[in-house]
Amino acid sequence: MPIKFEIYRDGTRVNQFVPVGAMAVGPESVPINGDVSFRDGLLICTRPEEHPVGISLLWEVGPLGAYEMETTRLPPRDKPYNLNVELARFRLMKIVQKQEDWNLFDFPRAERFADRFKESQNLFGQALGKLDNPSEASLLADRSLMISVDLSEELAQFHGELLLHRRRSSGGLSKHIFGCRVDSTVQNQKYKETLADNFDHAVLPMSWKQLQPEQDRFETAALDDWVEMLAKKRVPIIAGPLIDLSEAGVPDWMFIWEHDFDTLRELAYEFVQKIVSRYRKQVSVWNLVAGLHTNSAFTLSFEQSIELTRLLVSQVKSALPSAKTLVTITQPYGEYNARGTSSVPPMFYAEMVAQAGINFDAFGLDIETGVPTPGGYTRDLFQISCMLDRFSTIGRPVFLTSVAAPGRATPDPSDRSEGKLDPSAAGRWRKPWDPELQAEWIDAVYRLALSKPYVESIAWGNLADISPTVPGGGLLDDMLKPKPAFAKIQELRESFQRKKA
């Protein structure tokens, strides 16, 4: 039996609705296989099994923004649920849970949040009392949700500032915090100097697809120039990911081996050996594998994912015992898992890699938001904080190797999608994306991330608006002039350096 929802907007039942970013969600907010569609005036989630399930979808929260929001897990029944009520219910439940996790219930300075929580709770209680009048219930639930979303962001920032103050006071921050990802195809001298002079480290992608376009041919000239320049300037390099089994990372000639794991393993080993040997003296951290859990281009079993991870980490550790190694988690919210392939939820993969006796040093983590792609729909600060918290119990540091958000609300013909990605179709953080909002988002997310004691460093994903991964995602425009986002990161960097001094 499917799970059905009625949808209301401003108290009026919606008879036409296009679900965006919609998926079924299981325990621990993990996306699962299921069909979510709108038909006959109802949002319907159909799954093979009749277990309680929630749904997640892009949802408008008035002036606060539009975010990928989630319901509680609900059992199938004949009567449709009220989507507005269930979205409000989940956020209230999550606030209670995180207040407990963050020990905020008895914190004196957190008292000001209690009244707003009670207001949201009371509105939700009234909505439950009006379920026989679903229109009125939806209006009350909408008001409750707006208060809860606003309150939860404030709670996340309040908790973050507490932890950040403690971390800075105790000297718990690393030396090389603020980095930026390089586009090694750009050889402009100003681009290079801006990167080298204004960041603590560089993330230098070493794409298998770019470096070995044919099985018997390597193209490393552009990368050689970058490595030489960064080494000369003494900028620490995080290299990689080396093996990224996505369509963007796998050489075209490799796809004939898609179902031959033994050959894949052998070819990956040879590639890593060549690259590590070539740059072993200049690279500080090796980001070895990324996104093996997603099965987006190559379909690996869980055991094969772990085996390949183990092999490549052991290979580098044997050659360079003191080298730092990363295993990178992409799409940390796990949307890819809703496809129903043999993919592995991100945190399950992370936990298993950590427990499997693999001698890697830290996790890499990519967070790109504000684009209508799996993993790219907009989340609020509370959701980002909750996602980062999942790494707190694994016992490994986290390097944010690529963080990105748009600097415009319209498609960008010069980005890597060539204008196919429209930020307005992926939600918004408070208001439509623009350069000033991008800088505000950086300030909030960087401070939130660095409050987590296990987060070692953060690298922005695009230095300039020269083929950025998200529309207007660069810190510099296409003429290499600084944008507000660049100034914000430099302000943060100077602030943290003063504190350390």
N, C-alpha and C positions, 0 to 999 in steps of 0.2 A: 504494500500500500504506500503510495507517495505521501510526502508531507506537503501540505498546501498552506499558502499565506494569502490573506487579503492585504492590499497595499492602500494606504491613505495619504493624500497630500492636502495639507491645510484642512483636514477634516472631511475631504471628499474622496469617495472610493475611486480608485484609478482603474480604468478599463483598458488602457493602452500603456504598456511599459516595456522598455527594452533593458533587460538585465545586463549590466556591465561589470566585468570582473567577477562574475558570479560562479560560485563553486560550493560543493558540499564540504562540510567540516566535521571532523571527528574529535575524539578526546585530545586535550592539550592543544586545541586550535590547529590541528594538523589537517590540511586539505586532503580529501579522499575522493575516490572515483564516484561520480554521480552526475546525473543530467539535471541542470537547473534551467528552466524555461518559463516563459509567461504565456499562458493560453487560457481561453475561456474566462478571462478576468481574474485569474489566480497565478501567483508565482508558485511553481511546482518543482519539487526536488524528488527525483526518482532514483532509487538505488536497488541493486539486486537483493540486498538483505534488508530486513525490516527491523533495524536497530535505531535507537535515538540518534539523530543527526542534526547539526546546525547548518546554516548557510552563511556565506560571506559574500558581500557585494558592495559596489560603490554606492554610497548613500549621501545625499545632501543633508547637511546639518546647518542650514541657514547661513548667517554671516560668519559662522565659525569655520566653514569650509565644506569640502566634500571628501569623504574618506572611505577606504575599504573597511566596512563595518561588519560585525558578526553577531549572530543570534546565539542563544544558549542551545544545547542539544535537546531536541524535542522528539518524543515518540510519535510514530504515525497514528493518525486518527481520521475519522470521516470529516469532522468539522475543521474548517480552515483556521489557522492561527492568525493573529493580528501582527503583521510584520513590525509595525511601529513599536508595539508593546514589547516584542521579543528582543528587538535591538536595544531598547532602553534597559530591559532586564539584564542583558549580558554586561553592559558597561557598568551598571551598579554593582553586580557581582564581582567584576574584575577590580573595581576600586576597593571593595572590602578586602579582597585577597591581597592586593598590593599594599594596602595600608598595614596589613599584618606583616607581610614580608619585609616591609621597610621600617617596621616598628614606629609608625607614626600615630598610633592610637593615643598614646599617653605623652606625646611630645608637646611641651607647652606652647611653642610657637606655631603648632599646627592647629590650635584651637579654632582659628578663624575659618578653617575649612569645614569644621563640623556643622555649622549652621547651613552652609550651602548643600552639604551632603544630605542633611535632614530635609531640606526643601525639595531636593530631587527625589528622595525616598518617598516623601509624602505625596508628591505628584504621581509617582509610579503607583503607590498604594491606591490613590483615587482612580487611576486608570484601570487597575484590576477590578475595582468595584463597579466599573462602568462597562465591563466587557459585553454586556447585553446591548449596549449602545456603542458599537465599535467606532463610529465617527468621533464621538466625544472622547472615548478612550484613547484614540490615536492622537488627538490634540494634546491631551494631558501627557501622554508618553513622549510626544515630540518635545514638549517643554522640559520634561525630565531629562531626556537625552541631551538637549542643548546644555543644560546646567552640568550634567555629568561629564560631557566631553571637555568643556571649559575647565571644570574643576580638576579632572584627571590630568590635563596638561599642566596645570598649576602645581599639582601634587608632584608630578614627575620632575618639574623644574626645581621645586622647593627641596625635594630629596636630593636631587643632583647637586645643588649648591652646597648642601650640608656635607655631602661626601667629598666634593671637590675641594672645599675649604680644608677638610681634614687631610686630604691627600697632599695638597700643596704645603700645608703646615708641617707634615711629617717627612717631606722630601721624597714622596713616593712616586714622583713622575720621572719618566725616562729622559735622557738627554736629547734624543732626536725625535721630537713629538710630531712636528708639522711637516708633512711631505706633499708631493704632487706627482701624479702619474704623467709620464712622458709619452709623447707620440714620436717615436724614433724616426718616422718618415719625414718629420719636419727638421730641416737642417739650417733654419734661419738663425743667425748669430744672436740677435736680440732675444729670441725665444729661448735659446740655450742659456744665455747670461741671466735672464730673468729667473729661470728655474734654479740655476746654480747659486745665485746670490740671495735668494729670498726664502729658501726652504731648508729644513734640517736634513731631509733625505729625499731621494728620488725613487719612485717606483718605475722600473724600466721593463715594460712587457717584452718577453722573448717568445713571440708566437711561432709555434711549430709551422703553421701555414705560411707565414711570411719568410721565415729563415730557411725552410726547406721546401720550396715550391715544387720541386721535382725530386724523386727519390735519390737521384745521384747528383743533385746540385744544391749547394748552400749559398745563400746571399746574406752576408754579414757586414757589408761595407758600412751601411748607415748605422748599424748598431755599434760597430767598432768605433766610429767617430764619437758617438754619445758616451760610450764607456770610457774612452780615453779622456774626453773633456771632463766628465764627472770625477774621474780618478785624479786628474790634475788639480781640480778645484777641491779635492778631498770631501766630496759629497757622498755620504754612504748610499749604497745602491741596494734596493730590494729588487731582485731580478725574477721575472716571471709574471704569470705562471708559465712554466715550460710545457706541461701537458694539460691542455684544456680540451676535453672531448665534446666541445660544442661545434656547431657548423662554422662558427667564426674562427675556431682554433685548430681544426683538423685539416691537414693538407688534402687537396682534392684527390690526389693519387692514393690516399689511404683508404678511401671508402670501399675499395674492392676487398679489403680485409675486415669489413664491418663485423662479420660473424666468425672471425678467426682470432680468438683471444690470444693464442700462443704467438702468432705473428705480430699482433698489436703490441704485446708485451715486449717482444724482442726489438721491434722498431723504436718504441718509446725509449727503451733502455739505451739504444745506440744514439738516439738524438740527445738525450740528457747527458750522456757521456761526452759527446763532442762539445756541447755548449758549456758544460761545467769545466771541462779541461781548458777551453779557450779563455774563459773569464774568471778563473778561480782566484786570481790575485786581486781582482778589483771589486768583486761582489761581496757584500756583507751578509746578506740574507737571501736564501734561495727559496722562492715560492714554487714548489715542485708540481703540485697538481691542483686543479680547480674544477669544481662542479662535477666530479665523478659520480656523485649521488643523483644527478638530475637525469641521466640517460637521455640527453636531448638529441645527440647525433649517433652515438654508439650505444648499443644496448648491452650493458654488463650486468651480470648477476651481482648480488650484494657481496658474495665471497670474492668474485673477481675484482670488484672495486677495492676491497680491503687488500687483496693480494698485490694489485698494481701500486697502491699507495705504499705498502710495506717495501716492495722491491725498489722503488725509486728513492725513498728516504734512505734505505740501507745503502744504496749505491753511492749517494752523495756523502753520507756519514763515513763510509769506508774510505773514500778518496780524500775527504776533508773533515776529519774528526771534530774540528772546532767550529765548523760552519753551522749557522743557524738555518733551520728548515721550517717552511710553512706548508700547511695543508689548508687550502682555501674553500670556504663555504660560499657558494653563490645562491641567489634567491633564498635568503634565510627564512622567509615566511612559508616556503614550501609549496607555492602555487603549482609548480610542475607536477607535484604528486597527484593532483586532481585528474591528470590525464589517464590514470589507471594503468600505466606501463609498469615495468619492473623497477621503477625508481625507488629511492629510499628517502624517507623524510629527513630533512637537514640535521636535526638534532640527534636523531637515531644514528646517522652516519658519524656525526661528530663524537658521540659517546662511544661508539664501537671502535673508532680509530684510536681514541684515547685509551681504551681498555685493552686493546689488542697487542700491547707490548711494542708498538711502533715508536721508534726513537725520534720523533719529530719534536720541535721546540715550541711551536705556537700555531694557532689558527689564523689564517687570513680571512677577512670578511668583506664582501662587496655589498654596498647599499646604494642602489640607484633608484631614485623616486621621481614621480611626476611624469611618467610616460606610460602609455597604454600597452604594456608588455607584461608577461608573467613576472611577478616580483616588482613591477614598477609602479603599481597604483599607489596613490598617496596615502601614507599613514600619518597619524598625529604623533606628537612627542611622547605621549603616554605609551602608545603602541611600540614605538621605537625603543623606549626604555625597557618595556617588558620583553621584547625580543632579545636585547643585549643581556638581560638578566639570566636568560637561559644558559648562557655560557659561564655563569658564576660558579657552578658546581663541578665543572669538568676538570678543573685543575691545570689549565694551560692558558698562557697569555693570549690576547687577541690583537692582531694588527689590522686596522681598517685600511685595506689596501686600495680601495676605490670608493669614495663617497661622491655622489653627484645628485644635483637637482637642477631643473631648468632655470634659465634666466629670462624666459619669455613664455607667453601663454599661447603662442601660435606655432605652427610647424616651421622648421628651420631647413630650408633647401640645402644648406651647407653641412648639415650634420651627417652622421654615418648612414642614417636611414634615407638620406636625400629627400627629406621633407615628408616622409611617411608617418612620422610620430607626431601626434597632436597633443600637447600637454593638457589642453582643456578637456580632453576625453579621458583623462586619468585622475580627475579630482583636483583639489587645490588645497593648499595650506592657508586657511583664513581668507585669502583673496587670490585672484589670478596671478600667476607667476610673472615677475618682472625683476630687473636687476637689483632693486632695493630689497624686495622680498627674499630673493636668493641669498643676499648677505645676512638678513635677519635669521633665515633658516640655518645658515652656517653657524652663526653665533650660538643659537639655541642647541643645535644637534652636537656641535663640537664640545660644548660645555657639558652636555648630558653624557656624551660618550666618555669623556675624560674623567668624569666622576666615578666611573666604574674602575675599581682597583686593578682589574685584569686587562684593561685596554692600554696597550703600550704606545700606540701611535695612530695618527690619522693622515691619510693622503687624499687630497682632492683628485677627482677622476679626470679632469680636463684643464690643462693650463690655459688654453686659448680657444676661441670660437673658430678653430680650424679643424673641420671634421670632428666635432665633439660627439660624445656618445649620447647626449641628450640635448634638446634644442636650447641654444644659448647657454650651454653648460660651462663655458670657459670662465676663468678668472680674468682673462684679458679678452678684448674683442678681436675681430678678425684682422685689425690693424695693429694688434699687440698693445693697445692702450688699456690701462688698468680699469676694471669695473669695480663697483662697490664691494663685490665679493672678495676681490684681491685685497682691498684695503682692510676688510674685516679680518681676514686670516693674518695679515701682517700685524694688525692691532692685537689679536689674540697671542700671536707668537711673541711680540715684544712684552706683553703683560706677563706671560709665563716665564720669559727669560729674566725679567726684573725680579720676579719672586724667587727664582732659583739663585740669582746673584745675591 
